Amino acid sequence: MNGLNNIQTSTSEYRGRLAPSPTGYLHLGHARTFWTAYERAVARGGKLILRNEDLDSARCKAEFVEAMFEDLRWFGLEWREGPDIGGPFASYAQSARRQFYLATFAKLKAGGFVYPCTCSRKDVERAITAPHAADDEPIYPGTCRNKTIDAANTAQVNWRFRVPDGETIRFQDGNLDHQKFVAGRDFGDFIIWRHDQIPSYQLAVVVDDAAMQITEVVRGEDLLISTARQLLLYRALGLKAPSFYHCALMTDDHGVRLAKRHDALSLRSLREQGLTPEGIRKSWDFLA
């Protein structure tokens, strides 16, 4: 197969999603991406789903979960399913969906798509969170691909997905047009299960987006390479992928991508300064 094409899910109803992680207060960059997701769902008469991506127990805090609900509602966002209101695909918190990740992990192992690895503690630490261009995991050289490792008796074993080296992964992005990445050149074998028995970001979002019948994923353009990885997971699992729409990133005055450390640009701080959601949205063209 020379390429991997993106395929729409079978449901006829548009289903989008908001998927924040409660590791800090939401900022302007989150707001603009989430508002784009909201507008696209409304324009198509579809549903927006809220998912709490709280796998990182060391950084996720209950106070940020409550703030997430409050800030999103203040900004004018509405969702039809979520951890606060339930829905047909509950639970909508990743910390309560472990059985689904375990089942998927077992399927990947049975299919020979993954292998045990004892390398790269730094990669393992990052695997639980959504990567971005500044800290995306380096291309793995395949050190453990052909090693014999006793996964049952090795406490530090992590599991990597074996990418098809040289294959071009293609997809049509709803905002950025045609995208293509070469497996083994643009990204390497990536972690899907950590030695501390926690699924990676890549695995968890594929499992959840498929289970919740998401038809379009709207997120930042820093996750374009993650989309290529996830399309390989969809194929290995025999699942149809959603469409993708990657938004331009918002940066600060120095051109640095906004992150949760930018407290002054958090929605909470802006609200305390007396700004309104309408005023913030009008200013986006000048802040991008």
N, C-alpha and C positions, 0 to 999 in steps of 0.2 A: 504494500500500500504506500503510495507516494506522498499522501497527505491525509490529514484528519479534518473533516469538515464539521462545522458546528450544526447541530440538528435541533430543531424546536421540539419541546416536549409535546406529548399527545393531547393534553388538555386544551380546549378551545378558549378557556377563560384566561385573561391576563392575570398573572400572579407575580407581583414584585415583592421585594423584601428590604427591610432595614435590618442591619446586623451589627450593631455597635458592641464593643467590649467595655465592660464597666471597670476600666483601669484608671479612669480620670474623668474630668468634666469634658463634655462635648464642646468642640470649638467651631469656628466659622467654616473650616473645610468640611467637617462632618455635615454641618447644616446645609451647605450648598449641594453636596452630593445627595443627601437624603431628600432635599426638596426636589431635586431632579427626579429621583425615584418616585416621589409622591405625584409630581405632575404627570409623569409618564403613565402611572397607574390610573389617575383620574381621567386623562385624555382617552384612555382605552376602555373606560368603564369597568376596570378590573379591581382587584383587591391588593392591598398592601399588607404584608405580614411583618411583624416585629419579632426578631429573634435575639435573645440575650446570649452573646458569645462569651461565656464566662468560664471557659476551660482553665484559664490560668489562675488557679486558686491562690497563688502567692501574691498576685497583683489585683485581682478583682475584689471589690469591696461592696458590701450591701449599701453603703451610703451613695456610691456611684450608680447603683442600679436605680434607686429612688430618684436621684438627680436626673438620670437618663429619661425616665418617664416624664418627669416634670418639665425638663427643658424641651423635649420633643413636642409635648403638648403646647407649651408656651409659644413655640415657634409656628404652630398651626398645623402640625403633622397629625394625621389620623391613620389608624390601622384597624383592620378587621379581625385579625387574629394576633395573639401574642401572649406572653407570660402573665400579663395582668388581666386579660379577659378570656383566655383559653381559646379553643378552636379544635377542629377535627384532627389536627396533627400534633397535639400536645405530647410531650412537653416542648415549650418554646424556649427553654433554657438548656444550653448545651451540657451543663453539669448534670442534668437529669436524663441524658440520652445515651449513657454509656453502653447500654446493651446493643444499641444500633451500631455503634462504632466497633464494638467487639465482633459482631456478626460479620461486618464488612471486612475487617482485618482478617478474620478466619477465611473468608472467601478469597481474598487476594493471596493468602498463603497457599491455599489449596490449589489455586490456579498457577502457582509458580511465578507470580508477578513481583514478589518481594524477596529480599534476602536479609539475613542478620548482619549487622555491622558493629564494629567496636571503635569506630573512628569519630573524631571531631566533636568534642564536648560543646564547643561554641555553637556549632550548627544545631545540636540537639536542644540547647537552651532556647534557641530562636524558633524552633519548629512549631511551637505551640501557638504563636501569634502570627497575625497576617504580616508578611514581609512587605517591604517597599524598596524602591530603587537604591536607597542609600545603604541598606543593610541586608539585601537579598543574599541568600546563602551562596557561597562560592561553588563553582562547578566541581562536583565530587570526582576524583580521579579513578574511582572504581577499585580502590584498594582491597575491599573485602568481597568483591563480586564473585570471585572464584575460590575463596578461602573456605575451608571446612571449619565452621564455628558451631560449637555445641550451644545452641540458643537456650536450651533448657537449664543449663548449668552455669551460664554466664550472666551475672547480675547487671553488667553494663551493656548488654546487647540492645541495639536499636534496630529498627527495620526500615530499609530503604526500598523504594519502588525502582525497578530496573527500567530505565528509559530505552527506547529503541534508537540507538545511536545512528545519526545520519538522517532520520526521518524528519520531514518538514511538517510541523503542526500548524495548520492554517485555520483561521476563523474570520468571519466578517463582523467587525465591531459596529454597533449602532451609531457610534459617534466618531470613531477614528478610522473607519473604513477597513480595508483588508489588512490583516495582521498575519505574520508568519514567524515562527521560531524553529530553529533546528535543534532537535534533541541531541545532547552530547556536546553541543557547541555553545548554545545560548543558555542551557541549563543542564544539569546532570542528574544522577540518581538522587532522589530527594527523600527525606525522612517522612514516613507516614505513621510510625508508632515508636514512642520513646521507651527507654528502658525502665522508666518509672510508671509504665502502664498508662500513659496518657496519649491519646491520638493527636496527630499534628493538625495544624490549621487546614492544610490541604485536604486531608481525609475527612475531617469533620464537616467542612462546608459542602463538599460533594454529597456526603450522606444526607445532610439536612436539606439542601436545596432539592435533591431528588425526592426525598420523602415528603417534603412540603409542597411538591409540584410547582416549584418556582419556574416561571416561563422566561423571565428576563432578570439578569443580575446587573444592577447598576452600582458601580463602585469606582474608585480612583484609578487613574491610568498607571499608578505605580504597581498595580496588580496584573498588568498585561501578561507577564511571564508566568504568573501563578495560573492564569487562565489556560495556558498551554499545558502546564502540569495537570491541571484538573481535567482537561479534556481527555488526557490519557487515562486517568482514573475512571472517568465515565465509560470509556470504551472497554477497559478491562473488566468492569463490573456489569457490562451489558446494559447500561442506562443511557437514555437520551439526554443530551446536554441542553441547558437553557440557552437563550440568546444572551449576548453580553453588550453592555454599554458602559464604556470607561470614560469618566469625567476628567477634565483637566484639573490639576492640583492647584490648591490655593497656597500662596507663599507669603512670608512676612516681608518687611521692608528691605531685608537683605537677600531676598530670593530663596530663603530657606523654607522648605515644606513645613506647613503648620503641623504641630504635634500637640499632645496633651500638656506638654510642658509650657506651652504658650498660654499661661493663665489669663493674661490680659485680654486675649481674644476668645476666651471661652464664652459660651452663650450665657452662662451664669453671670460672669463679670459684665458683659455687655448689657444685660438686663438691669443689673444694679446701677449701671451708668445712666439708665433712663432711655436706652435705645429701644426701638420697637422692631418686631419681626419685619414689618413692611419697610421700615427705613433701612434695615440691614440688607434686605434683598435688593433694594434700589442701589445700594453702594457696591454691590459685588463687582460690577464692571471696573470699578476703580481699585479694588483690592486684589484682583486676580493677578 
